Amino acid sequence: MADTALQFATENHERFLEELKALLRIPSVSTLPEHKDDVRKAAEFVAAELKRIGMENVRLIETGGHPLVYADHLHAAGKPTVLTYGHYDVQPPDPLDEWVSPPFEPAERNGNLYARGAVDDKGQLWMQVKALESLLAAHGGKLPINVRFIAEGEEEVGGEGIAEFVAKHPEELKADVALVCDTEMFAPGLPTLCVGLRGMIYTEIEVKGARTDLHSGMYGGAAPNPFFALAQIIAQLKDAEGRILIPHFLDELQKPTADELKAWKALPFDEEHYRETEVGSTELTGEPGYSVLERTWARPTVEVHGMPGGFTGAGAKTVIPAKALAKVSMRLVPDMTPQKSFERFKDYVLSLAPKSVTVEVRLIHSGDAIVVSTDNPYVKAATDAMHEVFHKDTVFVRGGGSIPIVGDFVRHLKVPTILMGFGLPDDNLHAPNEKFNLANFRDGIQSIIRFVQNVAL
């Protein structure tokens, strides 16, 4: 039966790709209010397809933000239940002038599909849907295991809606294992399971000086400038070599094991290629004494994402702004909790504030760091599935990014999570010219089909 499902996927590959393009044309940017209707349209698109292929109990679940998409197929008595997860929302496409082709008009070039959301995560979400379609077609409308499907539209803005649903209604997502396709392969053709993710806290620092904007000629030299105060605060978050200076921020840091470090050193990683091709900078930065993989997978970070405020238009306007804002995030590693980390950050920022200004530190969203045990049969089902497709042994890596729902699955559903992704390091996630390798789209569907068949054994 597995061969029948694989054959169905192969024969229908072009249709699958055209359907994905239709989904990618929907600008489901979750962070921009003007795209609220587009986000819902994407949810309805996914739900309609789940219903068409034969999934059951398909519905949109309303949240305080964008809706969840739910479906299930629970007729395999005595077989395990897999909860599949993905997200249909995408990042804003800016800056638009750097895209070779329009971000919401999918284009095929050089064996890749270019569009916002191509790999993060519509392409990988669609792999799951098409694998289920292939299995249902091959099994006469039945699945060899039980499946629950959940997709969200707020992953790119913190995932509060699905986090609340999982916490309040764990029985509706009851499963033996979760399958998440929202990560990447370490290198082309190298099957990869991600077994760790950094957590995150995303914050805003707002600094206020005078009651209103002031003329810099009349008041410069006497009135406080919030941007200088903000710059002074930010400059003291890290030292010149990249060490985080927040007191006690690293107190609960869990270090990678010796076996992990040994495995990472054996990976085909070229630091110079990474610097030149992926990063595109003259030098890499970060804490001395740690490899690039350690710094990006197993060390915390502090990053500044934007400093809106004041005058930024063409020409000149000599104004001392009344307030300044900075958006600052921190990536966390296991044993660091978001709440405790935020409190330490907030206390430190407030302690740095000059007396001439007032400072407010706000938590926007957060997620826990996670390390997944590889000692379970579902990991073997995944590695065997990918070996059958790629004919190579799977490597285990950590990811530098954050998928908050994985921690929620562990906490509330008490199930292991398989992070089986098919993106590539140069897929330009969150950047112009995001892409998804077309061969990986095909091989990802084949891998998921085989994973389901292996779980059924």
C-alpha positions as CSV (number, residue, x, y, z in Angstrom):
1,M,0.0,0.0,0.0
2,A,2.9,2.3,0.7
3,D,4.0,2.0,-2.9
4,T,0.5,2.9,-4.1
5,A,0.5,6.1,-2.0
6,L,4.0,6.9,-3.2
7,Q,2.9,6.3,-6.8
8,F,-0.2,8.5,-6.3
9,A,2.0,11.3,-5.0
10,T,4.4,11.0,-7.9
11,E,1.7,11.0,-10.5
12,N,0.0,14.0,-8.9
13,H,3.1,16.1,-8.2
14,E,2.4,18.8,-10.7
15,R,-1.2,19.3,-9.4
16,F,0.1,19.4,-5.8
17,L,2.6,22.1,-6.9
18,E,-0.1,24.2,-8.6
19,E,-2.3,24.0,-5.5
20,L,0.6,25.2,-3.4
21,K,1.0,28.1,-5.7
22,A,-2.6,29.1,-5.2
23,L,-2.1,29.0,-1.5
24,L,1.0,31.1,-1.8
25,R,-0.8,33.8,-3.7
26,I,-2.9,34.6,-0.6
27,P,-1.0,37.3,1.3
28,S,-1.7,35.8,4.8
29,V,0.6,38.2,6.7
30,S,-0.5,37.7,10.3
31,T,1.1,40.7,11.8
32,L,-0.5,43.4,9.6
33,P,-4.2,44.2,10.4
34,E,-4.9,45.1,6.7
35,H,-4.3,41.4,5.9
36,K,-6.8,40.0,8.4
37,D,-9.2,38.8,5.7
38,D,-6.3,37.3,3.7
39,V,-5.2,35.2,6.7
40,R,-8.8,33.9,7.1
41,K,-8.9,33.2,3.4
42,A,-5.8,31.1,3.7
43,A,-7.3,29.2,6.6
44,E,-10.5,28.5,4.6
45,F,-8.3,27.3,1.6
46,V,-6.6,24.8,3.8
47,A,-9.8,23.6,5.4
48,A,-11.6,23.2,2.1
49,E,-8.7,21.0,0.8
50,L,-8.7,18.9,4.0
51,K,-12.5,18.3,3.5
52,R,-12.0,17.5,-0.2
53,I,-9.4,14.8,0.4
54,G,-11.5,13.0,2.9
55,M,-10.4,14.3,6.3
56,E,-13.2,14.5,8.9
57,N,-14.5,17.0,11.5
58,V,-12.9,19.8,9.5
59,R,-13.5,23.2,11.0
60,L,-12.1,26.6,11.8
61,I,-11.5,27.2,15.5
62,E,-11.9,30.9,16.4
63,T,-9.3,32.4,18.7
64,G,-8.6,35.9,20.0
65,G,-6.6,36.4,16.7
66,H,-6.5,34.4,13.6
67,P,-8.4,31.0,13.4
68,L,-7.0,27.5,13.8
69,V,-7.7,24.8,11.2
70,Y,-8.6,21.4,12.6
71,A,-9.3,18.0,11.0
72,D,-9.0,14.4,12.0
73,H,-9.4,10.8,10.8
74,L,-9.6,8.4,13.7
75,H,-10.7,5.0,12.4
76,A,-7.5,3.0,12.8
77,A,-8.4,1.0,16.0
78,G,-5.4,0.0,18.0
79,K,-3.0,2.1,16.0
80,P,-1.1,5.2,17.2
81,T,-2.4,8.8,16.7
82,V,-0.2,11.3,15.1
83,L,-0.9,15.1,15.5
84,T,0.4,17.0,12.5
85,Y,1.1,20.7,12.9
86,G,2.0,23.6,10.5
87,H,1.1,27.2,10.1
88,Y,-0.4,29.1,7.2
89,D,0.5,32.6,8.1
90,V,3.6,34.4,6.7
91,Q,6.0,37.2,7.5
92,P,5.7,40.6,5.8
93,P,7.5,40.6,2.4
94,D,9.5,43.9,2.9
95,P,11.7,45.2,1.5
96,L,9.8,44.7,-1.8
97,D,12.4,46.1,-4.0
98,E,14.8,43.3,-3.2
99,W,12.5,40.5,-4.6
100,V,13.4,39.3,-8.1
101,S,9.8,38.3,-8.6
102,P,6.7,39.5,-6.7
103,P,6.5,37.8,-3.2
104,F,2.9,36.7,-3.7
105,E,3.2,35.5,-7.3
106,P,5.1,32.2,-7.0
107,A,7.8,31.7,-9.6
108,E,9.9,28.7,-10.5
109,R,13.6,29.3,-11.0
110,N,16.7,27.0,-10.9
111,G,14.8,24.1,-9.3
112,N,13.2,26.3,-6.6
113,L,9.8,27.9,-6.0
114,Y,10.1,31.5,-4.9
115,A,7.4,33.2,-2.8
116,R,6.7,34.5,0.6
117,G,5.8,31.5,2.7
118,A,7.2,29.0,0.2
119,V,9.2,27.1,2.8
120,D,8.0,28.9,6.0
121,D,5.6,27.2,6.3
122,K,3.0,26.9,3.5
123,G,5.1,24.6,1.4
124,Q,5.8,22.3,4.3
125,L,2.2,22.4,5.5
126,W,1.1,21.4,2.1
127,M,3.5,18.4,2.1
128,Q,1.5,17.1,5.1
129,V,-1.9,17.7,3.4
130,K,-0.7,16.0,0.2
131,A,0.8,13.1,2.0
132,L,-2.5,12.5,3.7
133,E,-4.3,12.8,0.4
134,S,-2.0,10.2,-1.1
135,L,-2.5,7.8,1.8
136,L,-6.3,8.2,1.8
137,A,-6.4,7.6,-2.0
138,A,-4.2,4.5,-1.6
139,H,-6.2,3.0,1.3
140,G,-9.7,3.5,-0.1
141,G,-10.5,6.6,1.9
142,K,-8.9,5.3,5.1
143,L,-5.6,6.0,6.9
144,P,-3.4,3.3,8.3
145,I,-3.0,5.2,11.6
146,N,-5.1,7.9,13.4
147,V,-4.4,11.5,12.5
148,R,-5.3,14.8,14.0
149,F,-4.4,17.9,12.0
150,I,-3.9,21.4,13.4
151,A,-2.7,24.5,11.7
152,E,-2.4,28.0,13.0
153,G,-2.4,31.5,11.6
154,E,-0.3,33.2,14.3
155,E,3.0,31.4,14.4
156,E,4.8,34.5,13.0
157,V,3.3,36.7,15.8
158,G,3.8,34.5,18.8
159,G,1.2,31.8,18.6
160,E,-1.0,32.9,21.5
161,G,-4.2,31.5,20.0
162,I,-3.0,27.9,19.6
163,A,-1.2,28.0,22.9
164,E,-4.4,28.9,24.7
165,F,-6.3,26.2,22.8
166,V,-3.8,23.5,23.6
167,A,-3.8,24.5,27.3
168,K,-7.6,24.6,27.6
169,H,-8.5,21.7,25.3
170,P,-5.7,19.1,25.4
171,E,-8.3,16.3,25.0
172,E,-9.2,17.6,21.5
173,L,-5.6,17.1,20.4
174,K,-4.9,13.8,22.2
175,A,-2.2,11.9,20.4
176,D,0.9,9.7,20.8
177,V,3.3,11.9,18.9
178,A,3.3,15.2,17.1
179,L,4.8,15.8,13.7
180,V,6.0,19.3,12.9
181,C,7.3,20.2,9.5
182,D,8.7,23.7,10.0
183,T,12.4,23.2,10.1
184,E,15.3,22.6,7.7
185,M,17.8,20.1,6.5
186,F,21.4,20.7,7.6
187,A,22.6,20.5,4.0
188,P,21.1,19.5,0.6
189,G,20.3,15.8,0.4
190,L,21.1,15.2,4.1
191,P,18.0,14.0,6.0
192,T,17.8,15.9,9.3
193,L,15.8,15.8,12.5
194,C,15.8,18.9,14.7
195,V,16.0,17.8,18.3
196,G,16.2,21.2,20.0
197,L,14.9,24.7,19.6
198,R,15.8,27.9,21.3
199,G,13.0,29.7,23.2
200,M,12.3,33.4,22.8
201,I,11.1,36.6,24.5
202,Y,10.2,39.5,22.3
203,T,10.0,42.9,24.0
204,E,9.7,46.6,23.4
205,I,11.6,49.3,25.3
206,E,9.9,52.7,25.2
207,V,11.8,55.8,26.5
208,K,10.0,59.1,27.1
209,G,11.7,62.4,27.6
210,A,9.8,65.7,27.2
211,R,6.1,66.1,27.1
212,T,6.1,66.7,23.3
213,D,8.6,67.0,20.4
214,L,10.9,70.0,20.8
215,H,12.9,72.3,18.5
216,S,16.5,71.2,18.8
217,G,17.8,74.8,18.4
218,M,15.7,76.2,21.2
219,Y,15.9,73.2,23.6
220,G,19.0,71.2,22.5
221,G,21.5,71.1,25.4
222,A,18.8,71.2,28.0
223,A,16.0,68.8,27.0
224,P,16.6,65.0,27.2
225,N,16.8,63.1,24.0
226,P,15.2,59.7,24.3
227,F,17.2,58.2,21.4
228,F,20.5,58.9,23.2
229,A,19.1,57.3,26.4
230,L,17.8,54.3,24.4
231,A,21.2,53.9,22.6
232,Q,23.0,54.1,26.0
233,I,20.7,51.3,27.3
234,I,21.1,49.1,24.3
235,A,24.9,49.5,24.2
236,Q,25.1,48.0,27.7
237,L,23.2,44.8,26.9
238,K,26.3,43.2,25.4
239,D,30.0,43.8,25.5
240,A,32.1,44.5,22.5
241,E,32.8,40.7,22.0
242,G,29.1,39.7,22.2
243,R,28.8,38.5,25.8
244,I,25.4,39.3,27.3
245,L,25.8,41.6,30.3
246,I,22.3,41.2,31.9
247,P,22.9,40.1,35.5
248,H,22.1,36.4,36.2
249,F,20.7,36.0,32.7
250,L,22.9,32.8,32.2
251,D,22.4,31.3,35.6
252,E,20.2,28.4,34.5
253,L,22.0,27.7,31.2
254,Q,22.0,24.0,30.2
255,K,25.0,23.2,28.1
256,P,25.0,20.7,25.2
257,T,26.3,17.2,26.0
258,A,29.8,16.1,25.0
259,D,28.1,13.6,22.5
260,E,26.2,16.4,21.0
261,L,29.2,18.6,20.6
262,K,31.1,15.7,19.0
263,A,28.3,15.1,16.6
264,W,28.1,18.8,15.6
265,K,31.8,18.8,14.9
266,A,31.3,15.9,12.4
267,L,28.6,17.8,10.4
268,P,29.6,19.1,7.0
269,F,29.8,22.7,8.1
270,D,32.0,25.3,6.2
271,E,32.2,28.4,8.3
272,E,33.6,30.5,5.5
273,H,30.8,29.5,3.2
274,Y,28.3,30.2,5.9
275,R,29.8,33.7,6.4
276,E,30.0,34.6,2.7
277,T,26.9,32.8,1.3
278,E,24.4,32.7,4.1
279,V,25.3,35.7,6.2
280,G,27.0,37.9,3.6
281,S,29.1,39.9,6.0
282,T,32.8,40.6,6.3
283,E,33.1,38.8,9.6
284,L,31.0,36.8,12.0
285,T,30.3,38.0,15.5
286,G,29.4,36.3,18.8
287,E,30.9,35.0,22.0
288,P,34.5,34.0,21.8
289,G,35.3,30.4,22.7
290,Y,32.2,28.9,21.0
291,S,31.8,27.5,17.5
292,V,29.2,29.0,15.1
293,L,26.9,26.0,15.6
294,E,27.2,26.3,19.4
295,R,26.5,30.1,19.2
296,T,23.4,29.6,17.0
297,W,22.0,26.5,18.6
298,A,22.9,26.4,22.2
299,R,23.7,29.9,23.4
300,P,21.3,32.7,24.2
301,T,21.2,36.0,22.3
302,V,20.1,39.6,22.5
303,E,19.1,41.2,19.2
304,V,17.7,44.7,18.3
305,H,15.2,44.5,15.4
306,G,14.1,48.1,15.0
307,M,14.1,51.6,16.6
308,P,11.1,53.4,15.2
309,G,10.4,57.0,16.3
310,G,11.5,60.6,15.6
311,F,11.9,62.0,12.1
312,T,12.8,59.6,9.4
313,G,11.5,61.3,6.2
314,A,13.4,62.9,3.4
315,G,15.2,66.2,4.1
316,A,15.7,67.6,7.6
317,K,13.6,68.3,10.6
318,T,15.4,69.5,13.7
319,V,13.3,67.9,16.3
320,I,14.1,66.3,19.7
321,P,11.5,63.5,19.8
322,A,9.4,63.1,22.9
323,K,9.8,59.3,22.8
324,A,11.9,56.5,21.3
325,L,11.2,52.8,20.9
326,A,13.3,49.7,20.4
327,K,12.1,46.2,19.6
328,V,14.5,43.8,21.3
329,S,14.3,40.0,21.4
330,M,16.3,37.3,23.3
331,R,16.7,33.7,22.2
332,L,16.8,31.3,25.2
333,V,18.2,27.8,25.6
334,P,17.0,24.9,27.8
335,D,16.6,25.6,31.5
336,M,16.1,29.4,30.8
337,T,12.4,30.3,31.4
338,P,10.8,33.1,29.5
339,Q,9.3,34.8,32.5
340,K,12.4,34.8,34.7
341,S,14.6,35.9,31.7
342,F,12.2,38.7,31.0
343,E,12.2,39.9,34.6
344,R,16.0,40.0,34.7
345,F,16.1,41.8,31.4
346,K,13.5,44.3,32.5
347,D,15.2,45.0,35.8
348,Y,18.5,45.6,34.2
349,V,17.1,47.9,31.5
350,L,15.3,50.0,34.2
351,S,18.5,50.2,36.2
352,L,20.3,51.7,33.2
353,A,17.7,54.4,32.5
354,P,19.0,58.0,32.9
355,K,17.1,60.1,35.5
356,S,16.0,62.5,32.7
357,V,13.7,59.9,31.0
358,T,11.1,57.4,31.9
359,V,11.3,53.8,30.6
360,E,8.7,51.1,30.1
361,V,9.7,47.5,29.1
362,R,6.9,45.4,27.6
363,L,6.8,41.7,26.9
364,I,5.1,41.1,23.5
365,H,5.3,37.3,23.3
366,S,7.5,34.4,24.4
367,G,8.1,30.7,24.0
368,D,10.1,28.0,25.8
369,A,13.3,26.4,24.7
370,I,13.0,22.6,24.1
371,V,15.2,19.6,23.7
372,V,13.5,16.5,22.3
373,S,14.6,13.0,23.3
374,T,15.6,10.7,20.5
375,D,14.9,7.6,22.5
376,N,11.4,6.7,21.1
377,P,10.1,4.6,18.3
378,Y,8.7,7.6,16.4
379,V,12.2,9.0,15.9
380,K,13.2,5.6,14.4
381,A,10.1,5.7,12.2
382,A,11.2,9.1,10.9
383,T,14.8,8.2,10.3
384,D,13.9,5.0,8.6
385,A,11.4,6.9,6.4
386,M,14.0,9.5,5.3
387,H,16.7,6.9,4.7
388,E,14.3,5.2,2.3
389,V,13.9,8.5,0.4
390,F,17.4,10.0,0.6
391,H,19.5,6.8,1.1
392,K,21.6,8.5,3.8
393,D,21.6,8.3,7.6
394,T,19.7,11.1,9.4
395,V,21.7,13.7,11.3
396,F,20.4,15.2,14.6
397,V,20.7,19.0,15.0
398,R,19.3,21.8,17.0
399,G,17.6,24.9,15.5
400,G,18.4,28.4,16.4
401,G,14.9,29.6,15.9
402,S,11.8,29.1,18.0
403,I,8.5,27.2,17.5
404,P,6.6,28.0,20.6
405,I,3.9,25.3,20.1
406,V,6.5,22.5,20.5
407,G,6.9,23.4,24.2
408,D,3.1,23.5,24.5
409,F,2.8,20.0,23.1
410,V,5.3,18.7,25.6
411,R,3.7,20.5,28.5
412,H,0.0,20.0,27.9
413,L,-0.2,17.0,25.6
414,K,2.8,15.0,27.1
415,V,3.8,13.8,23.7
416,P,7.2,13.7,21.9
417,T,7.5,15.9,18.9
418,I,9.2,14.9,15.6
419,L,10.7,18.0,13.9
420,M,11.1,16.7,10.4
421,G,11.7,19.7,8.1
422,F,12.8,20.0,4.4
423,G,13.9,23.6,4.1
424,L,17.5,24.5,3.3
425,P,19.9,26.9,5.0
426,D,19.8,29.3,2.1
427,D,16.0,29.4,1.7
428,N,15.8,33.1,2.9
429,L,13.3,32.6,5.7
430,H,11.8,36.0,6.7
431,A,13.9,37.6,3.9
432,P,13.4,38.7,0.3
433,N,13.4,35.9,-2.3
434,E,12.2,33.1,0.1
435,K,12.2,29.8,-1.7
436,F,11.5,26.1,-1.4
437,N,13.5,23.5,-3.3
438,L,11.2,21.7,-5.6
439,A,12.9,18.3,-5.1
440,N,12.6,18.7,-1.3
441,F,8.8,19.4,-1.7
442,R,8.5,16.1,-3.6
443,D,10.8,14.2,-1.2
444,G,9.1,15.7,1.9
445,I,5.8,14.3,0.8
446,Q,7.4,10.9,0.1
447,S,9.1,11.0,3.6
448,I,5.8,11.8,5.4
449,I,4.0,9.0,3.6
450,R,6.7,6.5,4.6
451,F,6.7,7.9,8.2
452,V,3.0,7.3,8.5
453,Q,3.4,3.7,7.1
454,N,6.3,3.1,9.5
455,V,4.2,4.3,12.5
456,A,1.4,1.9,11.4
457,L,3.7,-1.2,11.6
